[in-house]
């Protein structure tokens, strides 16, 4: 199987992915992004890396694909401060894959491990 990876977003976002062999699709605005996203769906990519700022705009394009194993659509934050959209999409994908919300489980777990002396040592030095 020849899995292909694509990156969609502003030129400065997609170019590093091109350096490692991903197909790059630079866009300058939301209209171009929608058009390009629909064209990309015909190319059978295994993974589509998406600039986080486009995630909400392109949600209707990719919505029907969320239940399928491929393409895996991953929104990534870039230089701008994160909107939280990428984390939310990752959280949903992990909940589907594992059957549990691991973000909630991680938030409820103790911050230090009593059986790990390195963990308690770092906690003690922080309080000094």
N, C-alpha and C positions, 0 to 999 in steps of 0.2 A: 504494500500500500504506500502510495506517495502522498503524504499529508502535506497540504499547502497552507501557509500562513499568510495573512494579509493584514495590513495596517491602514486605517482610514482616519484622516484628520488633517490638521494644518501641516504644511510642508516640514516645519521644524520638528513636529511630532513623529512623522512617518519615516523620515530619512534614516535615523539610527536603525530602524527595523530592516530597511533595505540593505544596510551594510552587512546584515547577518543572513540575508537571503530571502526575506519576506517580500511579497509583492506589496508595493506601496501605492496608495491612492490619495494624493494630496488634494484637499478641497479648501476653498476660501470662504464658503458660506453654507448656510443650512440647506438651501435649495440644491447646490451642487452635491452636498453630502447625501441627501435623500436619493437623488438620481444615481449617484455612484453606488450607494448601498444596494439599491435594487438590481443594478447590473452585476454587482459582486455575487449576489445570491445565485446567479446562473453559472458561476464558475466553480462551484463545489469546493470551497475552501473548508479546511478542517477547523481553523481558528481564525477569528476576525478580531484584531486588536483595535479598539475604538477610543478616540480621544473622549475623555469624560464629559466635556462640554457638549458633545453631540449625542450623548446617551439618551437624554430625554427626547430630543428632536427625532431620533431614529427609532425610538421604542415601538411605534406602530409598524415600522418596516420589519423589525426583527421579532416582534411579539409572537407570531405563530411558530417561530423556530425554537422558542424557549423549552418546549417539551421534547425536542429531538436531540439526539446525542451530538450531531454536527449540523451546522458549524457551531462551535463554542464561541460565543460572543463575549468578549471581556473588555469592559470599560476601564481605562487606566487614567489616573490623574496625571497631570504633566507639570508645567512650571507654575501655573496659576494655583491659588489655594483650592483645595479639593472642595467640591460641592457636596460630597458624601454619596453621590449617585453610584460611584464605582464600588464603594464598600457595601452599599445596600444591595446591588446586584450580586456581588460575591456572596453575601449573606444568604440571599434567596437560593443561589445555586448550591451552596453547601448544605442548606436545609433540605433541599430536594435529594441530594446525593446521600446524606447521612440519616435523614429522617428525624433529625433533632436540630434545634437552634444552638449551634456551638458557641455563638456569641454570648447568649444568655448563660450558658454553662460556664464559659470562661469568666464572665463578670461575677458569677456567684462563687467561684473557687477561691480558696485562701491565697493571698498574695505571696506568702512565704511557705516554704516546705520545711516542716519541723525535722524531717529526716535528712535534710541536706544542710550540712554545716556551712557551706559557702553561701547559701541563701540567707541564713540567719546572721552570718558575719557581715554581709553587705547591708542588711537592715540595721544592725547595731552601729556600723560606722556612719550611716546616714544620720542617725539620731544624735550623734555626738557633736 
